[in-house]
């Protein structure tokens, strides 16, 4: 509804920033996101960038994008299509026009549409990508952002390159004006970021204010837009990305278990941020070790676990492949270890900066011998905190390695997070083995969880054998006895199965407890699937949604839930992995829907799939 001050009220908006990797689109999107979070909107973001550190300038392959979906209502995904597309050059328009809604707004930096940029974007000679007839379905604003930026900073004393790098601040200021974002917090962040570079600080603030003033004083834009704060549960909130949430979850588990953290790892996209973040919190008795390779990283973590630390290792699919033998060692030794896999497009190097869910089978079966391992998967960026805490708790109390399967979509995406007080989190009770002078120590004498004692090396009276060779039940002596080996294999498997007694029962997230169709998801697909199901329920369709966070073992009641529906549809960003496991375990004809493009689902495509099966 239009107001007397020429302002339009909106429930939700999706904006996509796109340009060269050096145009600062990720920074622009992040700053806009932070201001939007401070304003009280619910939001979800999706960064989309090339794998190269410095991708080919001006080319479609070198385009970097950042999408934010925010609103005054609950937001579950970063949006299928955007309302506003900001493009810094011709390649950005070519790569992203398909993501813009019909009737949407294009803000184009016309300096990025000169002959050189058109040629780099491989646009046919004589074709104008901004031609009004070609873009007749959109509202197009052509602004010479580069020229205005240079004019604004002509007396700054900065080099041409430094001046050019400031133009993203003009975009940020303009969008702040268009959507009434608060500027105070962003200005403070810019001041902190460039506190030691006063000339850069002055330039960025000048261009930021120039963008705001352009919207305020020119007659180019007809309206401003108001998106009121969302109604959210009272509490303290911050905007958080998945990898940051994983880091804080591990730290919380360390505090609650009173154990030091040891991270043994090797850098790999998109998991490296966990190493970077943990290294900032050394005051929490954290040791981070960047090893010479993946194998050394996990081997060091296993040693730290043996020594009594909360140990973890991080990687992505290719690195997990290298860690496989050591994961099997940790399973055989029955030591607590958290293995975090931030999944990306594969196989091999694959698509390093794109998302995928194709490492589930790797986590389930990717080791020699019978080597079951608990597998947990966060549903949202903020849920990464909860899953990290739970994975640490299970690993420590059940004496087992635990897999966390996050993905690039969750790792780099962000959302508001209502962070808990320390008192809201349960203590993680840990008891190390104690020597009894009247009895010999039995390193495989198990408790009700089938967990063996955690004996700290060097403790008098707790001498025992450790290693990858099979041990005798109870005594821990080396054993090649066939019957003992089978018994130990089954005990290790049963220990994992018993974890189902210590995790929550499965819930129906959206919809009825029984019905025609159940959509069953896992990992980062949560927001898209929930949005699609909510839309279909509003349209009167009989469909429900449940999302798995515990993948091995499954919650104890999952089979009963699945039997309450005529059809079970399992959408996955792989060629069909969870669906195979569900079919095998529960003997139901689960229906797969798969996509392996390095891109997340859209709610529209999920709706169409569900409707197809409802109509069938």
matplotlib code that plots the C-alpha trace (Angstrom):
import matplotlib.pyplot as plt

x = [0.0, 1.4, 1.8, 1.5, 5.3, 5.6, 6.7, 5.7, 5.2, 6.4, 6.2, 9.3, 12.0, 14.8, 17.9, 20.7, 24.1, 26.3, 29.6, 33.2, 34.9, 36.9, 33.7, 33.0, 29.6, 30.1, 31.1, 28.2, 25.7, 27.1, 26.9, 23.4, 22.6, 24.0, 22.0, 18.9, 19.4, 19.9, 16.6, 14.9, 13.9, 14.0, 16.3, 18.2, 21.3, 23.0, 26.5, 27.5, 31.1, 33.6, 36.3, 39.2, 40.8, 40.9, 38.5, 38.7, 37.6, 34.5, 33.6, 30.5, 32.7, 34.1, 30.8, 30.3, 26.8, 25.1, 21.4, 19.4, 15.7, 14.3, 10.9, 8.5, 7.4, 9.2, 11.9, 13.1, 15.2, 17.1, 14.4, 13.8, 13.9, 14.9, 12.9, 16.0, 19.1, 22.1, 24.7, 28.1, 28.8, 27.4, 28.6, 26.7, 23.5, 24.0, 24.6, 21.8, 18.9, 17.2, 17.0, 15.0, 11.2, 9.2, 8.4, 11.6, 14.1, 17.5, 20.1, 23.0, 26.4, 26.5, 30.4, 30.4, 28.6, 31.3, 32.6, 35.4, 33.0, 30.5, 33.3, 34.5, 31.0, 30.8, 27.8, 27.3, 28.6, 25.9, 23.7, 22.8, 22.0, 20.3, 18.1, 14.6, 12.8, 14.8, 14.2, 10.7, 9.4, 11.6, 12.2, 15.7, 17.8, 21.0, 23.5, 27.1, 28.3, 32.0, 32.0, 30.1, 32.5, 35.6, 34.1, 33.4, 37.0, 38.9, 40.6, 41.2, 44.8, 44.0, 45.2, 42.9, 42.7, 41.8, 39.2, 37.6, 37.4, 35.2, 32.3, 30.5, 29.9, 27.9, 25.6, 25.4, 24.4, 21.8, 20.2, 20.2, 18.2, 15.8, 14.9, 15.3, 18.1, 19.8, 23.2, 24.7, 25.9, 27.3, 29.2, 30.7, 31.8, 33.5, 35.2, 36.5, 37.6, 39.7, 40.7, 44.4, 43.8, 42.2, 42.3, 40.5, 38.0, 37.2, 36.8, 34.4, 32.3, 32.2, 31.0, 28.5, 26.9, 27.0, 24.9, 22.4, 22.3, 21.8, 18.6, 17.5, 18.2, 17.7, 14.3, 15.4, 13.6, 9.9, 9.6, 11.3, 10.3, 9.5, 9.9, 8.9, 10.7, 9.5, 7.7, 10.3, 10.6, 12.1, 15.8, 19.2, 19.9, 22.8, 23.3, 25.3, 26.7, 26.9, 30.6, 30.6, 27.7, 29.6, 32.6, 30.5, 28.7, 32.1, 33.2, 30.0, 30.5, 34.1, 32.8, 30.1, 32.4, 35.3, 37.6, 40.2, 39.6, 42.1, 41.5, 43.8, 43.1, 44.2, 42.7, 40.1, 37.1, 34.5, 35.6, 38.6, 36.5, 36.1, 39.9, 40.0, 37.2, 38.5, 41.9, 40.4, 39.2, 42.4, 41.2, 38.9, 41.8, 41.7, 44.6, 44.4, 46.9, 47.2, 49.0, 51.0, 48.2, 44.8, 46.1, 48.5, 45.6, 43.3, 46.1, 47.0, 43.4, 43.2, 46.3, 44.7, 41.6, 43.7, 45.2, 41.8, 40.9, 37.7, 39.2, 37.9, 39.0, 37.4, 37.4, 35.3, 34.8, 38.3, 39.9, 37.5, 38.6, 42.2, 41.2, 39.3, 41.9, 42.4, 38.6, 38.6, 41.4, 39.4, 36.4, 38.6, 40.2, 36.8, 37.9, 35.7, 36.4, 34.2, 34.7, 33.1, 32.5, 31.4, 30.1, 30.7, 30.3, 32.3, 33.8, 37.5, 38.0, 34.6, 32.9, 34.8, 32.5, 29.2, 26.8, 26.0, 24.7, 26.7, 28.9, 26.2, 27.2, 30.9, 30.0, 27.9, 30.2, 33.4, 35.8, 37.2, 35.6, 32.5, 32.9, 29.6, 29.7, 27.0, 26.1, 24.4, 23.3, 22.3, 19.1, 19.9, 22.9, 21.9, 21.2, 24.9, 25.4, 23.0, 24.3, 27.9, 27.0, 25.1, 27.9, 30.4, 28.1, 27.5, 31.2, 32.4, 29.7, 29.6, 33.3, 32.9, 33.8, 30.8, 30.3, 28.8, 27.5, 27.1, 27.3, 28.5, 24.9, 24.7, 28.4, 28.3, 24.6, 23.4, 20.2, 19.2, 20.2, 18.6, 21.7, 21.2, 22.5, 25.0, 22.3, 20.1, 22.6, 23.0, 26.3, 28.2, 29.4, 32.7, 34.4, 37.9, 38.9, 40.4, 42.8, 41.8, 44.8, 42.8, 41.7, 43.4, 42.2, 39.9, 39.9, 36.9, 34.6, 31.6, 28.8, 25.1, 25.9, 28.4, 31.1, 34.5, 36.4, 38.4, 41.8, 44.3, 47.8, 50.5, 48.1, 49.5, 47.4, 45.7, 48.2, 46.6, 47.1, 45.9, 45.9, 44.1, 44.5, 41.5, 41.3, 39.9, 36.6, 37.0, 40.8, 41.9, 44.6, 45.4, 43.2, 42.9, 40.2, 37.4, 34.5, 35.9, 36.3, 32.7, 31.6, 33.6, 32.2, 28.7, 29.4, 30.7, 27.6, 25.2, 26.9, 26.0, 22.5, 22.0, 22.6, 19.0, 18.0, 19.8, 18.6, 15.2, 12.3, 11.5, 8.8, 6.5, 7.7, 4.8, 1.4, -0.6, 0.6, -0.9, -1.8, -1.1, 2.4, 5.3, 8.3, 11.4, 14.5, 17.9, 20.7, 20.6, 17.4, 15.2, 14.2, 13.3, 11.3, 9.4, 8.5, 7.2, 5.1, 3.7, 2.6, 0.9, -0.9, -2.3, -3.6, -5.4, -3.2, -2.6, 1.1, 3.4, 7.1, 9.7, 13.4, 16.1, 19.0, 20.1, 21.0, 22.8, 21.2, 17.8, 15.4, 13.5, 10.1, 11.1, 9.7, 6.3, 6.1, 7.0, 4.2, 1.6, 1.7, 0.7, 3.9, 7.3, 9.2, 12.9, 14.5, 18.3, 21.2, 22.8, 21.8, 19.8, 21.6, 19.3, 16.5, 18.5, 19.2, 15.5, 14.3, 16.8, 16.0, 12.2, 11.2, 9.1, 9.0, 10.4, 10.4, 13.6, 13.9, 17.5, 19.5, 23.3, 24.1, 26.0, 22.9, 20.2, 16.6, 14.0, 10.7, 8.9, 10.5, 9.8, 6.2, 5.9, 7.3, 5.0, 2.0, 2.9, 2.8, -0.4, -2.1, -0.8]
y = [0.0, 3.4, 5.9, 9.7, 9.9, 8.0, 4.9, 1.3, -1.3, -4.8, -8.1, -9.5, -8.6, -10.5, -8.6, -10.1, -8.3, -9.4, -8.3, -9.3, -11.1, -7.9, -5.7, -6.5, -8.0, -10.4, -7.5, -5.4, -8.2, -9.0, -5.3, -5.1, -8.3, -7.1, -3.9, -5.8, -8.1, -5.1, -3.7, -6.8, -8.5, -12.2, -13.1, -15.8, -15.3, -17.2, -16.2, -17.6, -17.1, -18.7, -21.1, -19.0, -16.5, -14.0, -15.2, -13.9, -10.3, -9.4, -13.0, -14.9, -17.5, -14.7, -13.4, -13.3, -13.0, -12.5, -12.9, -11.9, -12.6, -10.6, -9.7, -8.9, -12.5, -15.8, -16.4, -19.9, -19.6, -17.0, -16.7, -18.5, -15.3, -11.8, -8.6, -6.4, -7.3, -5.1, -5.7, -4.2, -5.3, -7.1, -10.5, -10.1, -9.3, -12.2, -14.7, -13.6, -12.2, -15.6, -15.2, -11.9, -11.9, -10.6, -7.0, -6.8, -4.0, -3.9, -1.4, -1.5, 0.2, 1.3, 1.7, -2.1, -2.3, -0.7, -2.6, -4.3, -5.7, -6.8, -8.6, -10.3, -11.4, -12.9, -10.8, -10.7, -7.6, -4.9, -6.4, -4.1, -6.2, -3.1, -2.6, -1.4, -3.8, -6.8, -5.8, -4.5, -6.9, -5.2, -1.7, -0.7, 2.0, 2.8, 4.6, 5.4, 4.2, 4.0, 7.6, 9.0, 7.0, 8.6, 12.0, 11.6, 10.6, 12.7, 14.7, 11.7, 11.1, 7.4, 5.4, 4.6, 1.0, 2.0, 4.4, 1.7, -0.7, 1.7, 1.7, -1.1, 1.3, 3.5, 0.5, -0.2, 3.4, 3.5, 0.2, 1.4, 4.4, 2.4, 0.0, 2.3, 0.3, 1.8, 3.2, 3.7, 0.2, -0.1, 3.2, 1.9, -1.4, 0.6, 2.8, -0.3, -2.1, 0.8, 2.4, 2.1, 3.4, 6.8, 7.7, 4.4, 5.0, 8.5, 7.3, 4.4, 6.7, 9.4, 6.9, 5.2, 8.6, 9.5, 6.4, 7.4, 11.0, 9.8, 8.0, 10.9, 13.9, 12.6, 12.0, 8.7, 6.5, 7.0, 5.2, 4.0, 0.7, -0.2, -3.7, -3.8, -5.9, -9.5, -10.8, -13.1, -14.9, -12.5, -12.9, -11.8, -12.3, -12.1, -12.8, -16.0, -18.2, -22.0, -22.4, -19.7, -21.5, -24.8, -23.1, -21.7, -25.1, -26.8, -24.1, -24.4, -28.2, -27.6, -25.3, -27.7, -30.7, -28.8, -30.2, -28.4, -28.3, -29.6, -29.0, -30.9, -30.0, -28.8, -25.9, -26.7, -24.8, -24.4, -25.8, -23.5, -20.9, -23.2, -23.2, -19.4, -18.9, -21.4, -19.8, -16.5, -18.1, -19.3, -17.9, -20.9, -23.3, -24.1, -25.4, -25.2, -27.2, -26.6, -29.7, -30.4, -32.5, -34.0, -37.3, -35.5, -33.3, -36.1, -38.3, -35.4, -35.0, -38.8, -38.3, -35.4, -37.4, -40.2, -37.6, -36.3, -33.4, -32.7, -33.4, -32.6, -32.4, -30.5, -30.9, -31.4, -34.5, -34.8, -34.4, -36.8, -39.4, -38.9, -39.2, -42.5, -44.9, -42.7, -42.5, -46.3, -46.2, -44.0, -46.3, -49.3, -47.5, -46.3, -42.7, -39.6, -37.5, -35.1, -35.2, -32.2, -32.5, -29.3, -30.9, -29.4, -30.4, -33.4, -35.8, -35.0, -31.2, -30.9, -27.6, -26.2, -23.3, -24.9, -26.9, -30.6, -33.4, -36.2, -37.4, -39.2, -42.6, -41.7, -41.1, -44.2, -46.7, -45.1, -47.2, -50.7, -53.4, -53.0, -49.5, -47.8, -44.2, -41.8, -39.1, -35.8, -33.1, -29.5, -28.2, -24.5, -22.2, -21.5, -25.2, -25.8, -24.7, -27.3, -30.1, -29.3, -29.4, -32.7, -34.3, -33.4, -34.7, -38.0, -38.5, -37.8, -39.8, -42.8, -43.0, -42.9, -40.7, -38.7, -37.3, -33.8, -33.4, -29.7, -28.2, -25.1, -23.7, -23.7, -22.8, -19.6, -18.7, -16.7, -16.1, -14.5, -16.7, -16.4, -17.5, -19.4, -18.5, -20.9, -22.0, -23.1, -25.8, -29.1, -30.0, -32.8, -35.0, -36.7, -39.2, -40.4, -43.9, -44.2, -46.9, -49.4, -51.0, -54.1, -54.8, -55.0, -52.3, -53.6, -51.1, -52.7, -53.2, -51.3, -49.3, -49.2, -47.1, -49.8, -47.1, -48.2, -46.3, -43.2, -43.8, -40.9, -42.2, -42.1, -42.7, -45.3, -48.4, -47.8, -49.3, -50.8, -51.5, -49.1, -49.3, -50.6, -54.3, -56.1, -56.3, -59.0, -58.1, -56.6, -57.2, -55.3, -57.8, -58.2, -61.0, -62.8, -65.1, -65.2, -65.4, -62.5, -60.4, -60.9, -60.1, -56.8, -55.9, -56.4, -54.5, -51.5, -51.5, -51.9, -49.0, -46.8, -48.1, -47.4, -43.8, -43.7, -43.8, -40.6, -38.4, -36.8, -38.6, -37.6, -34.9, -33.7, -30.2, -29.0, -30.6, -33.5, -36.7, -38.8, -38.2, -38.6, -37.3, -36.8, -34.8, -36.1, -34.0, -33.6, -31.1, -27.6, -28.3, -27.5, -24.0, -24.6, -27.8, -26.1, -23.1, -25.4, -27.5, -24.4, -23.0, -26.2, -26.5, -23.0, -24.1, -27.0, -29.9, -32.9, -32.8, -32.9, -32.3, -33.9, -33.2, -35.5, -34.2, -37.6, -39.9, -42.7, -44.0, -42.8, -41.7, -44.7, -43.7, -42.8, -46.1, -45.5, -42.0, -43.1, -45.7, -43.1, -41.7, -43.0, -41.6, -40.5, -38.1, -37.5, -34.5, -34.5, -32.6, -35.8, -38.7, -40.5, -41.5, -41.1, -42.6, -45.8, -46.1, -45.4, -48.1, -50.6, -50.0, -49.5, -51.4, -48.5, -47.4, -43.9, -41.6, -39.7, -36.2, -35.3, -32.3, -32.3, -28.8, -27.2, -25.1, -25.5, -26.4, -23.7, -23.9, -23.7, -26.9, -28.7, -27.6, -28.9, -32.3, -32.7, -31.6, -34.2, -37.0, -35.7, -35.7, -39.2]
z = [0.0, -1.0, 1.8, 1.8, 1.9, -1.4, 0.5, -0.4, 2.3, 1.5, 3.3, 1.7, -0.8, -2.5, -3.8, -5.8, -6.1, -9.0, -10.5, -11.0, -8.1, -7.5, -7.3, -3.7, -4.1, -1.2, 1.1, -0.2, 0.4, 3.9, 5.0, 3.7, 5.5, 8.8, 8.7, 7.8, 10.8, 13.0, 11.7, 13.0, 9.7, 9.3, 6.5, 4.5, 2.3, -0.5, -1.6, -5.0, -6.2, -8.5, -7.2, -8.5, -6.2, -9.0, -11.6, -15.2, -15.2, -17.2, -18.0, -17.1, -15.3, -13.2, -11.9, -8.1, -6.7, -3.3, -2.8, 0.3, 1.0, 3.9, 5.3, 8.0, 8.1, 8.6, 5.9, 5.3, 2.1, 0.1, -2.5, -5.8, -7.9, -7.0, -7.0, -7.6, -9.6, -9.2, -12.0, -12.2, -15.8, -18.8, -17.7, -14.4, -16.3, -18.7, -15.8, -13.6, -15.6, -15.4, -11.6, -11.8, -11.5, -14.4, -13.5, -11.3, -11.1, -12.7, -11.4, -14.0, -13.8, -17.4, -17.2, -17.2, -20.6, -22.7, -25.8, -23.9, -21.3, -24.0, -25.7, -22.5, -21.7, -25.3, -26.3, -30.0, -31.8, -32.2, -29.4, -26.6, -23.5, -21.9, -25.0, -23.7, -26.0, -24.8, -21.1, -21.6, -18.9, -16.3, -14.7, -15.7, -13.9, -15.8, -13.5, -14.3, -10.9, -11.9, -13.2, -10.1, -7.8, -9.6, -9.4, -5.7, -5.0, -7.5, -4.8, -2.4, -3.4, -3.9, -6.9, -9.8, -8.6, -5.0, -6.3, -8.5, -5.6, -3.7, -6.1, -4.3, -1.4, -3.8, -4.5, -0.7, 0.1, -2.7, -1.6, 2.0, 0.9, -1.2, 1.6, 4.6, 6.2, 9.3, 8.5, 11.9, 12.4, 8.9, 9.3, 12.6, 10.9, 8.1, 10.6, 12.5, 9.3, 8.0, 11.3, 10.4, 6.8, 7.2, 3.5, 2.6, 5.4, 4.2, 0.6, 1.5, 3.7, 1.0, -1.6, 0.7, 1.5, -2.2, -3.0, -0.3, -1.5, -5.1, -4.1, -1.9, -4.2, -7.8, -9.3, -10.8, -8.2, -7.7, -4.4, -1.2, 0.3, 3.9, 5.2, 8.9, 11.5, 11.7, 14.7, 16.4, 19.7, 22.3, 23.0, 21.9, 18.2, 15.9, 12.2, 11.8, 9.0, 9.3, 9.8, 12.5, 14.2, 14.0, 15.7, 18.5, 19.0, 19.5, 21.9, 23.9, 24.1, 25.3, 28.1, 29.2, 29.2, 30.7, 28.1, 25.9, 22.2, 19.7, 15.9, 13.6, 10.0, 6.6, 4.7, 2.1, 0.6, 2.1, 5.5, 6.2, 8.0, 10.9, 11.4, 11.0, 13.5, 16.2, 16.1, 17.3, 20.6, 22.2, 25.5, 25.6, 25.8, 22.1, 20.1, 16.3, 14.2, 10.5, 9.4, 6.3, 4.9, 5.6, 7.0, 9.5, 10.6, 11.6, 13.0, 15.3, 16.3, 17.2, 19.3, 21.1, 21.7, 23.2, 25.5, 26.8, 24.5, 22.7, 19.3, 15.8, 12.2, 9.4, 5.6, 2.5, 0.3, -1.2, 2.2, 3.9, 1.3, 2.5, 6.1, 5.6, 7.0, 10.1, 10.7, 10.6, 13.2, 15.5, 15.2, 16.1, 19.0, 20.1, 20.8, 20.6, 17.5, 15.6, 11.8, 10.1, 6.3, 4.6, 1.4, -2.0, -5.6, -6.6, -7.3, -7.0, -7.1, -8.6, -7.9, -4.9, -4.1, -5.0, -2.8, -2.9, -0.7, -2.3, 0.6, 2.5, 1.1, 1.8, 5.5, 5.7, 4.0, 3.0, 5.1, 4.9, 7.1, 9.2, 10.5, 11.4, 12.6, 13.8, 11.2, 12.0, 9.6, 10.4, 8.8, 8.8, 9.2, 12.9, 13.5, 12.9, 16.5, 17.8, 15.7, 16.6, 20.3, 20.0, 17.9, 20.6, 23.4, 21.6, 20.7, 24.3, 26.1, 23.7, 22.9, 19.1, 16.2, 14.9, 11.4, 10.8, 7.2, 6.6, 3.1, 1.3, 1.2, 5.0, 5.6, 3.6, 4.0, 7.0, 9.1, 12.4, 15.4, 18.8, 20.7, 24.0, 27.5, 28.9, 31.5, 28.6, 27.5, 29.4, 31.0, 29.2, 32.0, 31.4, 33.7, 32.9, 34.0, 37.5, 38.6, 41.2, 43.0, 43.7, 40.1, 36.8, 34.4, 31.7, 28.7, 27.0, 30.0, 28.7, 30.3, 29.5, 26.4, 25.4, 25.7, 26.9, 29.5, 28.5, 30.0, 29.9, 28.8, 31.4, 34.3, 36.7, 36.8, 33.5, 31.2, 28.1, 24.4, 21.8, 18.0, 14.9, 15.5, 16.9, 20.6, 22.9, 24.5, 28.0, 28.4, 25.3, 24.5, 20.8, 19.5, 16.1, 17.4, 14.8, 17.3, 19.3, 16.1, 15.2, 18.7, 18.7, 15.3, 16.5, 19.8, 17.9, 15.6, 18.5, 20.3, 17.4, 17.2, 20.9, 20.3, 19.1, 22.8, 23.4, 20.4, 19.9, 18.2, 14.7, 14.3, 11.6, 10.9, 8.8, 8.0, 9.3, 11.1, 8.3, 4.7, 1.0, 0.7, 3.0, 1.9, 3.7, 3.6, 5.2, 5.4, 3.8, 1.8, 4.8, 4.0, 0.4, 1.2, 4.1, 1.9, -0.9, 1.5, 3.3, 0.0, -1.0, 2.3, 1.9, -1.5, 0.2, -0.7, 1.5, 2.0, 5.1, 5.7, 8.0, 8.1, 9.3, 11.4, 12.7, 9.8, 11.6, 13.7, 12.6, 15.2, 16.7, 15.4, 11.8, 10.4, 12.0, 10.7, 7.1, 7.2, 7.8, 4.3, 0.9, -0.7, 0.6, -1.6, -0.8, -2.6, -2.5, -4.1, -5.3, -7.5, -4.8, -1.6, 1.4, -0.7, -1.1, 2.6, 3.5, 1.0, 2.3, 6.0, 5.9, 2.8, 1.4, -2.2, -1.4, -4.5, -5.3, -6.7, -7.5, -8.7, -9.2, -10.6, -7.7, -7.0, -4.4, -5.2, -5.7, -3.9, -7.3, -8.7, -5.4, -5.6, -9.1, -8.1, -5.2, -7.3, -10.0, -7.4, -5.7, -9.1, -9.9]

ax = plt.figure().add_subplot(projection="3d")
ax.plot(x, y, z, "-o")
ax.set_aspect("equal")
plt.show()
